[in-house]
Amino acid sequence: MLFISVLHHYLLWHYTSAFGEIFHIWKNFLWFVTNFFSLPQLTKSYFAPFKRMTEERGNSFNFEDLAGFIIINLISRLIGMLMRTVIIVIGVTSLLVLSVGIVLTYIFWVTAPIIIVGCLYYGILLLI
């Protein structure tokens, strides 16, 4: 009788409150990956110069200074965009892998008791 009670409580927990706990853990992983790759900050500063390296424009109107100012600032912004793009792509890929992982976790979680019982049954059949 005790075995039936323990099995009942385990299955009740396994198929009810454990789903919420797994979902809570998944939200923590999402928060971690999002903040580890600084995705909100990178998207806000997407067009900012790389390491805030810019060229100051001279006081006088000189085509040479103006061209240097534009070219150096443009190159700095392009390098910054490239670096941020790489990090954002890696972060989004990590989020996608994490999302696939949670789906696989839920599939495993639902089928694990059935698989365990099936393996026990198959093992007993092999013994007979």
Backbone as ProteinMPNN parsed JSONL, in Angstrom:
{"seq_chain_A": "MLFISVLHHYLLWHYTSAFGEIFHIWKNFLWFVTNFFSLPQLTKSYFAPFKRMTEERGNSFNFEDLAGFIIINLISRLIGMLMRTVIIVIGVTSLLVLSVGIVLTYIFWVTAPIIIVGCLYYGILLLI", "coords_chain_A": {"N_chain_A": [[0.818, -1.193, 0.0], [1.99, 1.218, 0.735], [3.828, 1.575, -1.323], [2.146, 2.118, -3.497], [1.058, 4.569, -2.694], [3.363, 6.197, -2.597], [4.133, 6.028, -5.283], [1.9, 7.214, -6.459], [2.048, 9.86, -5.418], [4.519, 10.606, -6.48], [4.043, 10.469, -9.291], [2.02, 12.354, -9.457], [3.409, 14.698, -8.713], [5.344, 14.633, -10.732], [3.941, 15.037, -13.141], [2.608, 17.422, -12.718], [3.42, 19.781, -10.822], [6.137, 19.748, -11.394], [6.414, 20.506, -14.038], [6.007, 23.269, -13.988], [8.232, 23.974, -12.443], [10.343, 23.226, -14.116], [9.851, 24.986, -16.218], [10.33, 27.403, -14.899], [13.089, 27.155, -14.39], [13.946, 27.145, -17.041], [13.271, 29.784, -17.769], [15.122, 31.122, -16.184], [17.511, 30.313, -17.429], [17.098, 31.519, -19.954], [17.13, 34.231, -19.203], [19.772, 34.377, -18.288], [21.312, 33.813, -20.637], [20.492, 35.898, -22.306], [21.395, 38.133, -20.87], [24.091, 37.491, -20.6], [25.136, 37.697, -23.176], [24.502, 40.314, -23.551], [22.296, 41.251, -25.058], [20.06, 43.184, -25.177], [21.465, 45.621, -24.743], [23.326, 45.583, -26.815], [21.702, 45.731, -29.083], [20.601, 48.25, -28.736], [22.816, 49.899, -28.992], [23.694, 49.526, -31.587], [24.624, 50.932, -33.868], [26.696, 52.39, -32.86], [30.054, 53.699, -32.526], [33.004, 51.586, -32.669], [34.284, 50.701, -29.609], [33.973, 53.326, -28.877], [35.645, 54.881, -30.427], [36.446, 57.646, -32.117], [37.009, 60.274, -34.504], [37.943, 63.601, -34.086], [36.605, 66.568, -35.462], [38.211, 69.158, -37.212], [38.544, 72.734, -36.496], [38.645, 74.554, -38.607], [37.45, 74.872, -42.01], [38.272, 72.325, -43.896], [38.902, 70.205, -46.545], [40.408, 67.895, -46.347], [40.533, 67.324, -43.582], [37.805, 66.984, -43.154], [37.217, 64.752, -44.785], [38.867, 62.794, -43.558], [37.677, 62.759, -41.03], [35.077, 61.813, -41.655], [35.625, 59.315, -42.898], [37.145, 57.841, -40.955], [35.354, 57.79, -38.782], [33.218, 56.451, -40.0], [34.386, 53.957, -40.622], [34.976, 53.094, -38.03], [32.384, 52.841, -36.987], [31.376, 50.85, -38.703], [33.033, 48.671, -38.06], [32.295, 48.362, -35.384], [29.588, 47.703, -35.764], [29.883, 45.265, -37.118], [31.187, 43.669, -35.162], [29.235, 43.706, -33.134], [27.146, 42.481, -34.52], [28.133, 39.872, -34.884], [28.264, 38.983, -32.207], [25.56, 39.235, -31.471], [24.381, 37.395, -33.223], [25.543, 35.007, -32.299], [24.448, 34.999, -29.715], [21.649, 34.878, -30.244], [21.579, 32.438, -31.564], [22.337, 30.796, -29.442], [20.085, 31.17, -27.828], [18.149, 29.948, -29.447], [19.098, 27.291, -29.472], [18.77, 26.755, -26.781], [15.976, 26.92, -26.621], [15.203, 24.745, -28.234], [16.296, 22.801, -26.653], [14.659, 22.95, -24.345], [12.244, 22.026, -25.353], [12.944, 19.399, -26.022], [13.59, 18.542, -23.458], [11.077, 18.637, -22.165], [9.733, 16.703, -23.694], [11.244, 14.427, -23.052], [10.748, 14.438, -20.291], [8.03, 13.888, -20.091], [7.875, 11.349, -21.221], [9.658, 9.77, -19.776], [8.889, 8.201, -17.364], [7.304, 6.221, -18.602], [9.13, 5.039, -20.336], [10.958, 4.009, -18.471], [9.388, 2.104, -17.106], [8.818, 0.425, -19.269], [11.427, -0.449, -19.891], [12.045, -1.863, -17.54], [10.102, -3.884, -17.693], [10.899, -5.144, -20.076], [13.424, -6.034, -19.283], [12.727, -7.885, -17.303], [11.403, -9.715, -18.901], [13.577, -10.658, -20.375], [14.935, -12.048, -18.424], [13.329, -14.205, -17.919]], "CA_chain_A": [[0.0, 0.0, 0.0], [2.893, 2.363, 0.791], [4.391, 1.742, -2.665], [1.117, 2.763, -4.335], [0.955, 5.957, -2.255], [4.569, 6.896, -3.049], [4.034, 6.118, -6.742], [0.86, 8.205, -6.77], [2.578, 11.194, -5.137], [5.571, 10.897, -7.452], [3.448, 10.761, -10.595], [1.299, 13.621, -9.327], [4.41, 15.754, -8.786], [6.04, 14.552, -12.018], [3.117, 15.553, -14.235], [1.935, 18.696, -12.408], [4.254, 20.9, -10.374], [7.478, 19.703, -11.995], [6.384, 21.268, -15.295], [6.229, 24.668, -13.623], [9.613, 24.129, -11.992], [11.195, 23.172, -15.315], [9.632, 26.241, -16.929], [11.025, 28.437, -14.127], [14.514, 26.972, -14.67], [14.159, 27.58, -18.416], [13.263, 31.247, -17.763], [16.41, 31.564, -15.645], [18.499, 30.131, -18.501], [16.867, 32.573, -20.951], [17.628, 35.479, -18.635], [21.23, 34.319, -18.26], [21.874, 33.924, -21.991], [20.209, 37.253, -22.795], [22.283, 39.088, -20.2], [25.486, 37.123, -20.849], [25.504, 38.277, -24.466], [24.091, 41.73, -23.51], [21.515, 41.466, -26.278], [19.37, 44.48, -25.227], [22.421, 46.72, -24.869], [23.938, 45.556, -28.146], [20.76, 46.221, -30.089], [20.429, 49.698, -28.553], [24.023, 50.602, -29.433], [24.117, 48.806, -32.787], [25.351, 51.8, -34.801], [27.704, 53.171, -32.135], [31.42, 53.387, -32.953], [33.704, 50.523, -31.959], [34.981, 51.185, -28.412], [33.788, 54.783, -28.892], [36.798, 55.497, -31.086], [36.017, 58.568, -33.171], [37.947, 61.334, -34.874], [37.38, 64.94, -33.899], [36.686, 67.414, -36.653], [38.951, 70.399, -36.978], [37.758, 73.974, -36.438], [38.601, 75.208, -39.912], [36.834, 74.078, -43.075], [39.333, 71.746, -44.706], [38.383, 68.958, -47.119], [41.21, 66.783, -45.844], [40.036, 67.015, -42.238], [36.433, 66.49, -43.273], [37.276, 63.389, -45.328], [39.411, 61.944, -42.505], [36.637, 62.666, -40.003], [33.997, 60.951, -42.141], [36.115, 57.955, -43.167], [37.519, 57.167, -39.709], [34.136, 57.526, -38.014], [32.451, 55.43, -40.713], [35.062, 52.668, -40.419], [34.783, 52.717, -36.624], [30.993, 52.383, -36.831], [31.225, 49.574, -39.408], [33.677, 47.636, -37.249], [31.41, 48.162, -34.235], [28.412, 46.968, -36.228], [30.296, 43.903, -37.418], [31.422, 42.975, -33.897], [27.95, 43.515, -32.463], [26.382, 41.501, -35.291], [28.646, 38.532, -34.56], [27.855, 38.633, -30.846], [24.103, 39.068, -31.471], [24.08, 36.119, -33.898], [25.902, 33.929, -31.369], [23.457, 35.033, -28.639], [20.358, 34.39, -30.74], [21.768, 31.001, -31.79], [22.278, 30.167, -28.119], [18.677, 31.165, -27.399], [17.449, 28.92, -30.228], [19.521, 25.99, -28.953], [18.11, 26.622, -25.481], [14.557, 26.649, -26.866], [15.107, 23.348, -28.681], [16.607, 21.995, -25.474], [13.507, 22.863, -23.439], [11.258, 21.143, -25.984], [13.434, 18.029, -25.825], [13.473, 18.236, -22.029], [9.675, 18.329, -21.876], [9.41, 15.403, -24.311], [11.861, 13.411, -22.201], [10.102, 14.438, -18.981], [6.721, 13.233, -20.202], [8.005, 9.934, -21.589], [10.621, 9.052, -18.927], [8.303, 7.11, -16.572], [6.857, 5.151, -19.498], [10.337, 4.355, -20.807], [11.512, 3.246, -17.348], [8.531, 0.925, -16.906], [9.05, -0.442, -20.421], [12.744, -1.089, -19.737], [11.928, -2.862, -16.475], [9.321, -4.999, -18.235], [11.747, -5.848, -21.051], [14.455, -6.719, -18.516], [12.117, -9.084, -16.672], [11.185, -10.7, -19.979], [14.861, -11.262, -20.719], [15.306, -12.963, -17.342], [12.454, -15.393, -17.956]], "C_chain_A": [[0.871, 1.27, 0.0], [3.49, 2.644, -0.59], [3.408, 2.462, -3.583], [1.003, 4.242, -3.971], [2.161, 6.768, -2.751], [4.535, 7.079, -4.566], [3.015, 7.166, -7.155], [1.383, 9.622, -6.549], [3.679, 11.57, -6.128], [4.979, 11.268, -8.808], [2.667, 12.067, -10.575], [2.283, 14.795, -9.416], [5.04, 15.808, -10.187], [5.248, 15.213, -13.136], [2.392, 16.85, -13.9], [2.957, 19.777, -12.052], [5.651, 20.895, -10.981], [7.526, 20.467, -13.312], [6.639, 22.749, -15.025], [7.654, 24.926, -13.17], [10.581, 24.101, -13.17], [11.069, 24.476, -16.1], [10.358, 27.394, -16.225], [12.541, 28.354, -14.369], [14.839, 27.45, -16.079], [14.166, 29.105, -18.507], [14.571, 31.794, -17.207], [17.518, 31.416, -16.684], [18.341, 31.202, -19.579], [17.405, 33.914, -20.457], [19.149, 35.502, -18.665], [21.823, 34.526, -19.649], [21.671, 35.335, -22.541], [21.156, 38.268, -22.165], [23.758, 38.758, -20.395], [25.973, 37.732, -22.16], [25.099, 39.742, -24.585], [23.246, 42.093, -24.722], [20.733, 42.783, -26.266], [20.321, 45.656, -25.414], [23.048, 46.757, -26.26], [22.978, 46.047, -29.22], [20.528, 47.725, -29.952], [21.626, 50.474, -29.104], [24.569, 50.007, -30.731], [24.971, 49.663, -33.716], [26.407, 52.655, -34.113], [29.104, 52.786, -32.63], [32.047, 52.29, -32.089], [34.537, 51.127, -30.831], [34.982, 52.701, -28.331], [34.991, 55.53, -29.483], [36.291, 56.359, -32.247], [37.124, 59.601, -33.408], [37.239, 62.668, -34.683], [37.584, 65.753, -35.171], [37.408, 68.711, -36.3], [38.034, 71.618, -37.003], [37.615, 74.633, -37.802], [37.962, 74.261, -40.936], [37.927, 73.613, -44.022], [38.807, 70.401, -45.215], [39.133, 67.732, -46.597], [40.738, 66.352, -44.449], [38.629, 66.429, -42.285], [36.407, 65.063, -43.796], [37.811, 62.417, -44.282], [38.398, 61.706, -41.405], [35.548, 61.683, -40.423], [34.476, 59.509, -42.297], [36.433, 57.212, -41.873], [36.281, 56.85, -38.876], [33.283, 56.447, -38.681], [33.074, 54.048, -40.515], [34.873, 52.185, -38.983], [33.364, 52.201, -36.387], [30.766, 51.045, -37.535], [31.866, 48.427, -38.64], [32.829, 47.331, -36.017], [30.17, 47.375, -34.603], [28.745, 45.511, -36.5], [30.493, 43.095, -36.137], [30.102, 42.71, -33.174], [27.089, 42.487, -33.19], [26.829, 40.085, -34.963], [28.169, 38.101, -33.183], [26.348, 38.416, -30.772], [23.728, 37.745, -32.122], [24.405, 34.94, -32.981], [24.872, 33.857, -30.228], [22.109, 34.486, -29.068], [20.439, 32.891, -31.035], [21.721, 30.247, -30.466], [20.849, 30.114, -27.598], [17.876, 30.112, -28.161], [17.814, 27.522, -29.755], [18.861, 25.725, -27.602], [16.626, 26.31, -25.644], [14.338, 25.226, -27.356], [15.358, 22.415, -27.497], [15.431, 21.874, -24.53], [12.422, 21.977, -24.029], [11.668, 19.685, -25.795], [13.342, 17.606, -24.359], [12.044, 17.873, -21.669], [9.271, 16.981, -22.483], [9.997, 14.275, -23.474], [11.129, 13.299, -20.872], [8.759, 13.715, -19.019], [6.889, 11.731, -20.427], [8.916, 9.136, -20.666], [9.981, 7.954, -18.077], [7.85, 5.93, -17.433], [8.055, 4.349, -19.994], [10.942, 3.5, -19.693], [10.699, 1.985, -17.101], [8.733, -0.053, -18.056], [10.386, -1.165, -20.328], [12.724, -2.148, -18.637], [11.183, -4.098, -16.97], [10.167, -5.816, -19.213], [12.867, -6.602, -20.332], [13.935, -7.97, -17.839], [11.853, -10.139, -17.725], [12.48, -11.38, -20.38], [15.325, -12.271, -19.674], [14.519, -14.267, -17.42], [12.811, -16.291, -19.097]], "O_chain_A": [[0.537, 2.263, -0.647], [3.64, 3.801, -0.983], [3.808, 3.327, -4.363], [0.866, 5.083, -4.859], [2.005, 7.879, -3.258], [4.865, 8.149, -5.076], [3.245, 7.921, -8.1], [1.185, 10.493, -7.396], [3.762, 12.718, -6.563], [5.372, 12.271, -9.405], [2.654, 12.802, -11.562], [2.019, 15.774, -10.114], [5.241, 16.885, -10.749], [5.829, 15.881, -13.992], [1.623, 17.341, -14.726], [3.314, 20.596, -12.899], [6.284, 21.946, -11.069], [8.568, 21.018, -13.669], [7.395, 23.4, -15.746], [8.226, 25.973, -13.474], [11.536, 24.877, -13.207], [12.065, 25.009, -16.589], [10.933, 28.26, -16.884], [13.196, 29.383, -14.535], [15.872, 28.081, -16.303], [14.977, 29.67, -19.241], [15.079, 32.806, -17.69], [18.372, 32.295, -16.809], [19.336, 31.737, -20.068], [18.058, 34.642, -21.205], [19.753, 36.513, -19.022], [22.74, 35.331, -19.818], [22.568, 35.899, -23.167], [21.66, 39.159, -22.847], [24.596, 39.659, -20.358], [27.098, 38.226, -22.239], [25.332, 40.356, -25.627], [23.463, 43.134, -25.342], [20.738, 43.469, -27.288], [20.019, 46.587, -26.161], [23.273, 47.831, -26.817], [23.398, 46.71, -30.169], [20.282, 48.403, -30.949], [21.467, 51.579, -29.622], [25.782, 49.989, -30.942], [25.941, 49.17, -34.29], [26.96, 53.561, -34.736], [29.308, 51.667, -33.1], [31.669, 52.097, -30.934], [35.4, 51.97, -31.077], [35.904, 53.292, -27.77], [35.304, 56.652, -29.087], [35.771, 55.841, -33.235], [38.041, 59.758, -32.602], [36.082, 62.835, -35.07], [38.6, 65.633, -35.855], [37.223, 69.273, -35.221], [36.897, 71.547, -37.469], [36.571, 75.208, -38.111], [37.934, 73.043, -40.761], [38.442, 74.381, -44.835], [38.333, 69.57, -44.44], [38.549, 66.661, -46.43], [40.569, 65.163, -44.18], [38.306, 65.497, -41.549], [35.642, 64.241, -43.292], [37.268, 61.323, -44.129], [38.267, 60.59, -40.902], [35.144, 60.823, -39.64], [33.79, 58.581, -41.867], [36.027, 56.061, -41.713], [36.172, 55.756, -38.321], [32.69, 55.617, -37.992], [32.36, 53.076, -40.268], [34.637, 50.999, -38.751], [33.172, 51.225, -35.662], [30.04, 50.194, -37.021], [31.306, 47.333, -38.575], [32.665, 46.168, -35.648], [29.741, 46.491, -33.861], [27.971, 44.62, -36.151], [30.02, 41.963, -36.037], [29.881, 41.612, -32.661], [26.381, 41.708, -32.552], [25.997, 39.196, -34.784], [27.717, 36.969, -33.011], [25.895, 37.504, -30.079], [22.848, 37.042, -31.626], [23.632, 33.985, -32.896], [24.474, 32.764, -29.824], [21.49, 33.712, -28.336], [19.482, 32.157, -30.788], [21.127, 29.172, -30.385], [20.446, 29.122, -26.991], [17.014, 29.453, -27.579], [16.944, 26.657, -29.646], [18.444, 24.602, -27.317], [16.076, 25.516, -24.881], [13.386, 24.568, -26.937], [14.712, 21.376, -27.362], [15.214, 20.805, -23.959], [11.748, 21.253, -23.297], [10.843, 18.84, -25.449], [13.051, 16.448, -24.058], [11.816, 16.905, -20.944], [8.548, 16.208, -21.853], [9.324, 13.277, -23.214], [10.908, 12.194, -20.377], [8.402, 13.009, -18.076], [6.128, 10.933, -19.88], [8.942, 7.909, -20.768], [10.502, 6.839, -18.07], [7.996, 4.775, -17.035], [7.999, 3.122, -20.065], [11.392, 2.383, -19.949], [11.267, 0.911, -16.907], [8.811, -1.259, -17.822], [10.478, -2.351, -20.646], [13.323, -3.212, -18.79], [11.592, -5.227, -16.696], [10.146, -7.046, -19.175], [13.22, -7.708, -20.743], [14.616, -8.995, -17.803], [12.055, -11.328, -17.478], [12.477, -12.57, -20.695], [16.023, -13.232, -19.997], [15.017, -15.318, -17.018], [12.183, -17.334, -19.282]]}, "name": "protein", "num_of_chains": 1, "seq": "MLFISVLHHYLLWHYTSAFGEIFHIWKNFLWFVTNFFSLPQLTKSYFAPFKRMTEERGNSFNFEDLAGFIIINLISRLIGMLMRTVIIVIGVTSLLVLSVGIVLTYIFWVTAPIIIVGCLYYGILLLI"}
